[in-house]
Amino acid sequence: MKNCLRNYIIAQHAEADEFSKGLGCWMGKLPNPRDTQYWNERVPSGTLQEFKRIELEEGTYYALADAYSKSYARSLDLASMSDDELSKLIDDCKFQIEMCGIRYSDV
């Protein structure tokens, strides 16, 4: 695992710890960076860039599933799309969900 990814995980843990200090507040944490089996499978290259790309593809899939359907989300080749194309799809999903009267931040 590259140091950038390790530092990102440690910073996310610190953010979660701080947030969870509030009454009734809880925030999940990424798995410990020492869990090499998990991280080697999740991010084979061990880079922050690959991790963020995986997160973007997965976020796009779930946004599409929420806005349209899982079958539609599965039908798209998200891996072949650029980051900008994925971000635009997420924005389109936000618009679609909000048109249905649901604030995207509530989903």
SELOLUM-405753 format. One record per atom (N, C-alpha, C, O): residue number from 1; residue in three letters; chain; atom name; x, y, z. Coordinates in nm, 2 decimals. Atoms other than C-alpha are relative to their C-alpha. Layout:
// residues N
NUM Ala A CA X Y Z
...
This chain:
// residues 107
1 Met A N 0.09 -0.12 0.00
1 Met A CA 0.00 0.00 0.00
1 Met A C 0.09 0.12 0.00
1 Met A O 0.18 0.13 0.08
2 Lys A N -0.07 -0.12 0.01
2 Lys A CA 0.13 0.34 -0.10
2 Lys A C -0.03 0.09 0.12
2 Lys A O -0.14 0.08 0.18
3 Asn A N 0.02 -0.09 -0.11
3 Asn A CA 0.17 0.61 0.17
3 Asn A C -0.11 0.09 -0.01
3 Asn A O -0.18 0.12 0.08
4 Cys A N 0.11 -0.09 0.02
4 Cys A CA -0.08 0.84 0.01
4 Cys A C -0.14 -0.07 0.04
4 Cys A O -0.22 0.00 0.11
5 Leu A N 0.13 0.07 -0.03
5 Leu A CA -0.36 0.58 0.05
5 Leu A C 0.00 -0.03 0.15
5 Leu A O -0.10 -0.01 0.22
6 Arg A N -0.01 0.02 -0.14
6 Arg A CA -0.24 0.49 0.40
6 Arg A C -0.04 0.12 0.08
6 Arg A O -0.11 0.12 0.18
7 Asn A N 0.03 -0.13 -0.06
7 Asn A CA -0.25 0.86 0.50
7 Asn A C -0.15 0.03 -0.01
7 Asn A O -0.20 0.09 0.08
8 Tyr A N 0.15 -0.03 0.02
8 Tyr A CA -0.60 0.89 0.35
8 Tyr A C -0.08 -0.08 0.10
8 Tyr A O -0.18 -0.02 0.15
9 Ile A N 0.08 0.09 -0.09
9 Ile A CA -0.73 0.60 0.56
9 Ile A C 0.02 0.05 0.14
9 Ile A O -0.08 0.06 0.21
10 Ile A N -0.02 -0.05 -0.14
10 Ile A CA -0.57 0.73 0.88
10 Ile A C -0.07 0.13 0.02
10 Ile A O -0.13 0.16 0.13
11 Ala A N 0.08 -0.13 -0.01
11 Ala A CA -0.72 1.08 0.81
11 Ala A C -0.15 -0.03 0.01
11 Ala A O -0.22 0.04 0.09
12 Gln A N 0.14 0.03 0.00
12 Gln A CA -1.06 0.92 0.75
12 Gln A C -0.03 -0.05 0.14
12 Gln A O -0.14 -0.03 0.19
13 His A N 0.03 0.05 -0.14
13 His A CA -1.03 0.74 1.09
13 His A C 0.00 0.11 0.10
13 His A O -0.09 0.11 0.18
14 Ala A N 0.00 -0.12 -0.09
14 Ala A CA -0.94 1.07 1.26
14 Ala A C -0.13 0.08 -0.01
14 Ala A O -0.19 0.12 0.09
15 Glu A N 0.12 -0.08 0.02
15 Glu A CA -1.24 1.24 1.10
15 Glu A C -0.12 -0.08 0.06
15 Glu A O -0.21 -0.02 0.13
16 Ala A N 0.11 0.08 -0.06
16 Ala A CA -1.47 0.95 1.21
16 Ala A C 0.00 0.01 0.15
16 Ala A O -0.10 0.02 0.21
17 Asp A N -0.01 -0.01 -0.14
17 Asp A CA -1.34 0.96 1.56
17 Asp A C -0.05 0.14 0.05
17 Asp A O -0.12 0.14 0.15
18 Glu A N 0.04 -0.14 -0.05
18 Glu A CA -1.39 1.34 1.59
18 Glu A C -0.15 0.01 -0.02
18 Glu A O -0.22 0.07 0.07
19 Phe A N 0.14 -0.01 0.02
19 Phe A CA -1.74 1.32 1.44
19 Phe A C -0.08 -0.08 0.10
19 Phe A O -0.18 -0.03 0.15
20 Ser A N 0.07 0.09 -0.09
20 Ser A CA -1.84 1.04 1.67
20 Ser A C 0.00 0.05 0.14
20 Ser A O -0.07 -0.01 0.23
21 Lys A N 0.00 -0.06 -0.13
21 Lys A CA -1.77 1.25 1.97
21 Lys A C -0.13 0.07 0.04
21 Lys A O -0.16 0.09 0.15
22 Gly A N 0.13 -0.07 -0.02
22 Gly A CA -2.10 1.43 1.92
22 Gly A C -0.10 -0.10 0.06
22 Gly A O -0.10 -0.21 0.03
23 Leu A N 0.11 0.08 -0.06
23 Leu A CA -2.40 1.31 2.11
23 Leu A C -0.09 -0.06 -0.11
23 Leu A O -0.14 0.01 -0.19
24 Gly A N 0.08 0.07 0.10
24 Gly A CA -2.58 1.05 1.90
24 Gly A C 0.06 -0.01 -0.14
24 Gly A O 0.00 -0.05 -0.23
25 Cys A N -0.06 0.00 0.13
25 Cys A CA -2.33 1.08 1.62
25 Cys A C 0.09 -0.13 -0.01
25 Cys A O 0.15 -0.17 0.08
26 Trp A N -0.08 0.12 0.03
26 Trp A CA -2.16 0.78 1.46
26 Trp A C 0.05 0.01 -0.15
26 Trp A O -0.03 0.05 -0.23
27 Met A N -0.05 0.00 0.14
27 Met A CA -1.94 0.75 1.15
27 Met A C 0.08 -0.13 -0.02
27 Met A O 0.17 -0.15 0.06
28 Gly A N -0.07 0.12 0.03
28 Gly A CA -1.81 0.43 1.00
28 Gly A C 0.15 0.03 -0.04
28 Gly A O 0.18 0.14 -0.08
29 Lys A N -0.14 -0.02 0.04
29 Lys A CA -1.44 0.38 0.93
29 Lys A C 0.04 -0.10 -0.11
29 Lys A O -0.02 -0.21 -0.12
30 Leu A N -0.06 0.09 0.10
30 Leu A CA -1.25 0.23 0.64
30 Leu A C 0.08 -0.11 0.08
30 Leu A O 0.12 -0.08 0.19
31 Pro A N -0.07 0.11 -0.07
31 Pro A CA -1.08 -0.10 0.74
31 Pro A C 0.15 0.05 0.03
31 Pro A O 0.20 0.14 -0.04
32 Asn A N -0.14 -0.04 -0.04
32 Asn A CA -0.74 -0.06 0.91
32 Asn A C 0.10 -0.02 -0.11
32 Asn A O 0.09 -0.12 -0.18
33 Pro A N -0.10 0.02 0.11
33 Pro A CA -0.45 -0.01 0.67
33 Pro A C 0.09 -0.12 0.02
33 Pro A O 0.15 -0.17 -0.07
34 Arg A N -0.08 0.12 -0.03
34 Arg A CA -0.28 -0.30 0.84
34 Arg A C -0.07 -0.13 -0.05
34 Arg A O -0.01 -0.24 -0.05
35 Asp A N 0.07 0.11 0.05
35 Asp A CA -0.55 -0.53 0.70
35 Asp A C 0.04 -0.02 -0.14
35 Asp A O -0.04 0.01 -0.23
36 Thr A N -0.06 0.01 0.14
36 Thr A CA -0.34 -0.62 0.40
36 Thr A C -0.08 -0.09 -0.09
36 Thr A O -0.09 -0.06 -0.21
37 Gln A N 0.08 0.09 0.08
37 Gln A CA -0.56 -0.90 0.28
37 Gln A C -0.12 0.08 -0.06
37 Gln A O -0.14 0.07 -0.18
38 Tyr A N 0.11 -0.08 0.05
38 Tyr A CA -0.86 -0.66 0.25
38 Tyr A C 0.05 0.10 -0.11
38 Tyr A O 0.00 0.11 -0.22
39 Trp A N -0.05 -0.10 0.09
39 Trp A CA -0.66 -0.38 0.09
39 Trp A C 0.06 -0.05 -0.13
39 Trp A O 0.05 0.02 -0.23
40 Asn A N -0.06 0.06 0.12
40 Asn A CA -0.47 -0.60 -0.15
40 Asn A C -0.11 -0.04 -0.10
40 Asn A O -0.09 -0.04 -0.22
41 Glu A N 0.11 0.04 0.08
41 Glu A CA -0.80 -0.73 -0.28
41 Glu A C -0.08 0.12 -0.05
41 Glu A O -0.12 0.13 -0.17
42 Arg A N 0.08 -0.12 0.03
42 Arg A CA -0.98 -0.39 -0.27
42 Arg A C 0.07 0.09 -0.10
42 Arg A O 0.01 0.14 -0.19
43 Val A N -0.07 -0.10 0.08
43 Val A CA -0.71 -0.18 -0.43
43 Val A C 0.14 -0.07 -0.04
43 Val A O 0.24 -0.05 0.03
44 Pro A N -0.12 0.08 0.03
44 Pro A CA -0.46 -0.41 -0.60
44 Pro A C 0.13 0.08 -0.02
44 Pro A O 0.24 0.04 0.02
45 Ser A N -0.12 -0.08 0.02
45 Ser A CA -0.22 -0.13 -0.70
45 Ser A C 0.05 0.07 0.13
45 Ser A O 0.16 0.11 0.14
46 Gly A N -0.03 -0.07 -0.12
46 Gly A CA -0.23 0.02 -0.35
46 Gly A C 0.01 0.15 -0.01
46 Gly A O 0.06 0.21 0.09
47 Thr A N -0.02 -0.14 0.02
47 Thr A CA -0.26 0.37 -0.48
47 Thr A C -0.14 0.07 0.04
47 Thr A O -0.24 0.01 0.02
48 Leu A N 0.12 -0.08 -0.03
48 Leu A CA -0.50 0.64 -0.37
48 Leu A C -0.08 0.03 -0.12
48 Leu A O -0.20 0.04 -0.12
49 Gln A N 0.07 -0.03 0.12
49 Gln A CA -0.58 0.72 -0.73
49 Gln A C -0.09 -0.12 -0.04
49 Gln A O -0.21 -0.10 -0.08
50 Glu A N 0.09 0.12 0.03
50 Glu A CA -0.71 0.36 -0.79
50 Glu A C -0.11 -0.01 0.10
50 Glu A O -0.23 -0.04 0.06
51 Phe A N 0.10 0.01 -0.10
51 Phe A CA -0.90 0.37 -0.46
51 Phe A C -0.11 0.10 -0.03
51 Phe A O -0.23 0.06 -0.03
52 Lys A N 0.10 -0.11 0.03
52 Lys A CA -1.08 0.70 -0.56
52 Lys A C -0.07 -0.04 -0.12
52 Lys A O -0.19 -0.01 -0.13
53 Arg A N 0.07 0.04 0.12
53 Arg A CA -1.16 0.56 -0.90
53 Arg A C -0.10 -0.11 0.03
53 Arg A O -0.21 -0.11 -0.02
54 Ile A N 0.09 0.11 -0.04
54 Ile A CA -1.31 0.24 -0.75
54 Ile A C -0.12 0.06 0.07
54 Ile A O -0.24 0.02 0.05
55 Glu A N 0.11 -0.07 -0.08
55 Glu A CA -1.52 0.46 -0.51
55 Glu A C -0.09 0.07 -0.10
55 Glu A O -0.21 0.07 -0.08
56 Leu A N 0.08 -0.08 0.09
56 Leu A CA -1.63 0.68 -0.80
56 Leu A C -0.09 -0.10 -0.09
56 Leu A O -0.21 -0.07 -0.11
57 Glu A N 0.07 0.09 0.08
57 Glu A CA -1.74 0.38 -1.01
57 Glu A C -0.12 -0.06 0.09
57 Glu A O -0.23 -0.08 0.04
58 Glu A N 0.11 0.06 -0.09
58 Glu A CA -1.93 0.22 -0.71
58 Glu A C -0.10 0.10 0.03
58 Glu A O -0.22 0.07 0.04
59 Gly A N 0.10 -0.10 -0.03
59 Gly A CA -2.09 0.55 -0.62
59 Gly A C -0.09 0.03 -0.11
59 Gly A O -0.21 0.05 -0.10
60 Thr A N 0.08 -0.02 0.11
60 Thr A CA -2.21 0.59 -0.97
60 Thr A C -0.10 -0.11 -0.02
60 Thr A O -0.21 -0.09 -0.05
61 Tyr A N 0.09 0.12 0.01
61 Tyr A CA -2.35 0.24 -0.98
61 Tyr A C -0.12 0.02 0.10
61 Tyr A O -0.23 0.00 0.06
62 Tyr A N 0.11 -0.01 -0.10
62 Tyr A CA -2.55 0.30 -0.65
62 Tyr A C -0.09 0.12 -0.03
62 Tyr A O -0.21 0.11 -0.01
63 Ala A N 0.09 -0.11 0.04
63 Ala A CA -2.67 0.64 -0.77
63 Ala A C -0.09 -0.04 -0.11
63 Ala A O -0.21 -0.01 -0.11
64 Leu A N 0.09 0.05 0.11
64 Leu A CA -2.80 0.48 -1.09
64 Leu A C -0.10 -0.10 0.04
64 Leu A O -0.22 -0.09 0.00
65 Ala A N 0.10 0.10 -0.06
65 Ala A CA -2.96 0.20 -0.90
65 Ala A C -0.11 0.07 0.07
65 Ala A O -0.23 0.03 0.07
66 Asp A N 0.10 -0.08 -0.08
66 Asp A CA -3.14 0.45 -0.67
66 Asp A C -0.09 0.08 -0.10
66 Asp A O -0.21 0.08 -0.08
67 Ala A N 0.08 -0.09 0.09
67 Ala A CA -3.25 0.68 -0.96
67 Ala A C -0.08 -0.08 -0.10
67 Ala A O -0.19 -0.04 -0.14
68 Tyr A N 0.07 0.07 0.11
68 Tyr A CA -3.34 0.42 -1.22
68 Tyr A C -0.02 -0.15 0.05
68 Tyr A O -0.13 -0.18 0.09
69 Ser A N 0.02 0.14 -0.05
69 Ser A CA -3.28 0.05 -1.14
69 Ser A C 0.14 -0.07 0.00
69 Ser A O 0.24 -0.02 -0.07
70 Lys A N -0.13 0.07 -0.01
70 Lys A CA -3.00 -0.20 -1.06
70 Lys A C 0.03 -0.06 -0.14
70 Lys A O 0.15 -0.06 -0.18
71 Ser A N -0.03 0.06 0.13
71 Ser A CA -3.04 -0.36 -1.40
71 Ser A C 0.05 0.10 -0.10
71 Ser A O 0.14 0.07 -0.18
72 Tyr A N -0.06 -0.11 0.08
72 Tyr A CA -2.98 -0.03 -1.57
72 Tyr A C 0.14 0.03 0.04
72 Tyr A O 0.23 0.04 -0.05
73 Ala A N -0.14 -0.03 -0.04
73 Ala A CA -2.68 0.04 -1.36
73 Ala A C 0.10 -0.11 -0.04
73 Ala A O 0.21 -0.08 -0.08
74 Arg A N -0.09 0.11 0.04
74 Arg A CA -2.54 -0.31 -1.44
74 Arg A C 0.02 0.00 -0.15
74 Arg A O 0.12 -0.05 -0.20
75 Ser A N -0.01 0.01 0.14
75 Ser A CA -2.60 -0.26 -1.81
75 Ser A C 0.11 0.10 -0.06
75 Ser A O 0.15 0.09 -0.17
76 Leu A N -0.10 -0.10 0.04
76 Leu A CA -2.35 0.03 -1.83
76 Leu A C 0.14 -0.05 0.03
76 Leu A O 0.16 -0.11 0.13
77 Asp A N -0.14 0.03 -0.02
77 Asp A CA -1.98 -0.02 -1.87
77 Asp A C 0.07 0.11 0.07
77 Asp A O 0.14 0.19 0.01
78 Leu A N -0.05 -0.11 -0.08
78 Leu A CA -1.88 0.21 -1.59
78 Leu A C 0.15 0.01 -0.01
78 Leu A O 0.21 0.12 0.00
79 Ala A N -0.14 0.00 0.00
79 Ala A CA -1.52 0.10 -1.60
79 Ala A C 0.07 0.07 -0.12
79 Ala A O 0.18 0.11 -0.12
80 Ser A N -0.06 -0.06 0.12
80 Ser A CA -1.47 0.23 -1.95
80 Ser A C -0.03 0.15 -0.01
80 Ser A O 0.02 0.22 -0.10
81 Met A N 0.04 -0.14 0.00
81 Met A CA -1.61 0.58 -1.87
81 Met A C 0.11 0.08 0.07
81 Met A O 0.18 0.04 0.16
82 Ser A N -0.09 -0.09 -0.07
82 Ser A CA -1.40 0.88 -1.77
82 Ser A C -0.05 0.05 0.13
82 Ser A O -0.17 0.03 0.16
83 Asp A N 0.05 -0.06 -0.13
83 Asp A CA -1.42 1.04 -1.43
83 Asp A C -0.10 0.10 -0.02
83 Asp A O -0.20 0.11 0.05
84 Asp A N 0.10 -0.10 0.03
84 Asp A CA -1.60 1.33 -1.58
84 Asp A C -0.14 -0.06 -0.05
84 Asp A O -0.24 -0.01 -0.01
85 Glu A N 0.13 0.07 0.04
85 Glu A CA -1.86 1.10 -1.75
85 Glu A C -0.07 -0.06 0.12
85 Glu A O -0.19 -0.05 0.13
86 Leu A N 0.06 0.06 -0.12
86 Leu A CA -1.91 0.92 -1.42
86 Leu A C -0.06 0.11 0.09
86 Leu A O -0.18 0.10 0.14
87 Ser A N 0.05 -0.11 -0.08
87 Ser A CA -1.95 1.25 -1.23
87 Ser A C -0.13 0.06 -0.06
87 Ser A O -0.22 0.10 0.01
88 Lys A N 0.13 -0.05 0.07
88 Lys A CA -2.21 1.37 -1.49
88 Lys A C -0.11 -0.10 0.02
88 Lys A O -0.23 -0.05 0.04
89 Leu A N 0.10 0.09 -0.02
89 Leu A CA -2.40 1.05 -1.45
89 Leu A C -0.06 0.01 0.14
89 Leu A O -0.18 0.01 0.17
90 Ile A N 0.04 -0.02 -0.14
90 Ile A CA -2.41 1.11 -1.07
90 Ile A C -0.09 0.12 0.01
90 Ile A O -0.19 0.12 0.07
91 Asp A N 0.08 -0.12 0.00
91 Asp A CA -2.54 1.46 -1.13
91 Asp A C -0.13 -0.02 -0.06
91 Asp A O -0.23 0.03 -0.01
92 Asp A N 0.13 0.03 0.07
92 Asp A CA -2.81 1.33 -1.37
92 Asp A C -0.09 -0.08 0.10
92 Asp A O -0.21 -0.06 0.10
93 Cys A N 0.07 0.08 -0.10
93 Cys A CA -2.91 1.08 -1.10
93 Cys A C -0.06 0.09 0.11
93 Cys A O -0.17 0.08 0.15
94 Lys A N 0.04 -0.10 -0.10
94 Lys A CA -2.93 1.36 -0.84
94 Lys A C -0.12 0.07 -0.05
94 Lys A O -0.22 0.09 0.02
95 Phe A N 0.11 -0.08 0.06
95 Phe A CA -3.16 1.56 -1.07
95 Phe A C -0.12 -0.09 -0.01
95 Phe A O -0.23 -0.04 0.02
96 Gln A N 0.12 0.09 0.01
96 Gln A CA -3.38 1.26 -1.14
96 Gln A C -0.06 -0.03 0.13
96 Gln A O -0.19 -0.03 0.14
97 Ile A N 0.06 0.03 -0.14
97 Ile A CA -3.42 1.18 -0.77
97 Ile A C -0.07 0.12 0.05
97 Ile A O -0.18 0.11 0.11
98 Glu A N 0.06 -0.12 -0.05
98 Glu A CA -3.49 1.54 -0.69
98 Glu A C -0.13 0.03 -0.07
98 Glu A O -0.22 0.09 -0.01
99 Met A N 0.12 -0.02 0.07
99 Met A CA -3.75 1.56 -0.96
99 Met A C -0.12 -0.09 0.05
99 Met A O -0.23 -0.06 0.03
100 Cys A N 0.10 0.09 -0.06
100 Cys A CA -3.93 1.28 -0.78
100 Cys A C -0.04 0.05 0.14
100 Cys A O -0.12 -0.01 0.21
101 Gly A N 0.04 -0.06 -0.13
101 Gly A CA -3.95 1.50 -0.47
101 Gly A C 0.08 -0.04 0.11
101 Gly A O 0.04 -0.02 0.23
102 Ile A N -0.09 0.05 -0.10
102 Ile A CA -3.67 1.34 -0.28
102 Ile A C 0.13 0.08 -0.01
102 Ile A O 0.19 0.09 -0.11
103 Arg A N -0.13 -0.06 0.00
103 Arg A CA -3.37 1.54 -0.17
103 Arg A C 0.11 -0.10 -0.01
103 Arg A O 0.11 -0.20 0.07
104 Tyr A N -0.10 0.10 0.01
104 Tyr A CA -3.06 1.36 -0.28
104 Tyr A C 0.08 -0.03 0.12
104 Tyr A O 0.13 -0.14 0.15
105 Ser A N -0.07 0.02 -0.13
105 Ser A CA -2.89 1.42 0.05
105 Ser A C -0.07 -0.09 0.10
105 Ser A O -0.01 -0.14 0.19
106 Asp A N 0.08 0.09 -0.09
106 Asp A CA -3.17 1.21 0.21
106 Asp A C 0.02 -0.14 -0.04
106 Asp A O -0.02 -0.23 0.03
107 Val A N -0.01 0.13 0.05
107 Val A CA -3.09 0.91 0.00
107 Val A C 0.13 -0.07 0.05
107 Val A O 0.16 -0.18 0.02
